[in-house]
């Protein structure tokens, strides 16, 4: 399953993207998720992603795991602003 995901960020693209790259291998192996696309608005205040999920439930559990949630917050993600829209192929 694929989904469009967006989140507001407060520390700019480079900080958020570094966190995403650091977590990428665990995201794939543990959560069954992978980036198809990730980028940000020109003002670097919102990240836009297309993700492929093994299962939405498994991906959601990983994204809200306390240690992962803290890493996202530390990288400037406003986790309350996260929007996940499932996409139909």
NORRAQUI-V639408 format. One record per pair of residues at least 12 apart in sequence whose ideal C-beta (glycine too) atoms are under 7 Angstrom apart, sorted by the first residue. I is the first residue (numbers start at 1). J is the second residue. D is the distance in whole Angstrom. If there is no record, write none. Layout:
i=I j=J d=D
i=I j=J d=D
This chain:
i=1 j=53 d=5
i=1 j=56 d=6
i=1 j=86 d=6
i=2 j=36 d=7
i=2 j=50 d=6
i=2 j=51 d=7
i=2 j=52 d=5
i=2 j=87 d=5
i=2 j=89 d=7
i=3 j=51 d=5
i=3 j=53 d=6
i=3 j=84 d=5
i=3 j=85 d=6
i=3 j=86 d=5
i=3 j=87 d=6
i=4 j=50 d=6
i=4 j=85 d=5
i=4 j=87 d=6
i=5 j=49 d=4
i=5 j=51 d=6
i=5 j=82 d=7
i=5 j=83 d=7
i=5 j=84 d=5
i=6 j=46 d=6
i=6 j=47 d=7
i=6 j=48 d=5
i=6 j=83 d=5
i=7 j=47 d=5
i=7 j=77 d=5
i=7 j=78 d=7
i=7 j=81 d=6
i=7 j=82 d=5
i=8 j=45 d=6
i=8 j=46 d=5
i=8 j=78 d=4
i=8 j=81 d=4
i=9 j=44 d=7
i=9 j=45 d=6
i=9 j=46 d=7
i=9 j=47 d=6
i=9 j=76 d=5
i=9 j=77 d=6
i=9 j=78 d=7
i=10 j=76 d=4
i=10 j=78 d=6
i=11 j=75 d=6
i=11 j=76 d=3
i=12 j=44 d=5
i=12 j=76 d=7
i=13 j=40 d=4
i=13 j=44 d=5
i=15 j=75 d=5
i=15 j=76 d=5
i=16 j=47 d=6
i=16 j=75 d=5
i=16 j=76 d=6
i=16 j=77 d=6
i=19 j=71 d=6
i=19 j=72 d=7
i=19 j=75 d=4
i=20 j=38 d=6
i=23 j=68 d=7
i=23 j=71 d=7
i=30 j=62 d=6
i=31 j=58 d=6
i=31 j=59 d=5
i=31 j=62 d=3
i=32 j=53 d=7
i=32 j=54 d=3
i=32 j=55 d=7
i=32 j=58 d=5
i=32 j=59 d=7
i=33 j=51 d=5
i=33 j=52 d=7
i=33 j=53 d=5
i=33 j=54 d=7
i=33 j=59 d=5
i=34 j=51 d=7
i=34 j=52 d=5
i=35 j=49 d=6
i=35 j=51 d=6
i=36 j=50 d=4
i=36 j=51 d=7
i=36 j=52 d=6
i=37 j=49 d=6
i=37 j=50 d=4
i=56 j=86 d=7
